[in-house]
Amino acid sequence: MTQGEGDFKDMDLELGKADSLPNLRERHILIVEDSLGRQKIELDKFVYAIGRDPKCDICLWSEFASRHHATLVQLSSVEFDAGYYRIVDGDLDGKPSTNGIFVNGRRVKAHDLENEDQIIFGFQTRAIYYHLKQDHESESSDDLEQTIISDRDNMETEEGPG
């Protein structure tokens, strides 16, 4: 077992604590855009493999993406009683992607994602991460969807690093 693999398994102890919040519902959504178009992915698993390989949980349709380009890992913050995702360049064995990942225009090896972070995997292959928190008594699901739709429209007009 490699060191990176053990590190991810140790993270399992912290996973899922956000589900215990009484009046707060969290949603983690990734909008991925590649050569086949756009897809909305509701993140609800602890680990996602992202890449060109059809066996990946999130498949990127781009010749510029590596077979195992990145990994998403769900973690929780005891300090904020909330869950979040960390994106890591490469696979769980520690092998980085060929072209790297960029979050908000900066190349990173790993990054704790925040609401509306923009991720570039390669030319014309990108994603926006949404971490939506909804008080059960205040907002409807339609309000959350409207936020995603308006931000997604902005995605079409912005240029990423090419």
HELIX and SHEET records of a PDB file:
HELIX    1   1 GLN A    3  MET A   11  1                                   9    
HELIX    2   2 ASP A   12  GLU A   14  5                                   3    
HELIX    3   3 LYS A   17  SER A   20  5                                   4    
HELIX    4   4 SER A  141  THR A  157  1                                  17    
SHEET    1   A 6 GLY A  37  LEU A  43  0                                        
SHEET    2   A 6 LEU A  24  ASP A  34 -1                                        
SHEET    3   A 6 THR A 125  ASP A 135 -1                                        
SHEET    4   A 6 ASP A 117  GLY A 122 -1                                        
SHEET    5   A 6 ILE A 101  VAL A 103 -1                                        
SHEET    6   A 6 ARG A 106  VAL A 108 -1                                        
SHEET    1   B 5 ILE A  58  CYS A  59  0                                        
SHEET    2   B 5 VAL A  47  GLY A  51  1                                        
SHEET    3   B 5 ALA A  70  SER A  77 -1                                        
SHEET    4   B 5 ALA A  82  ASP A  89 -1                                        
SHEET    5   B 5 ALA A 110  ASP A 112 -1                                        
END                                                                             
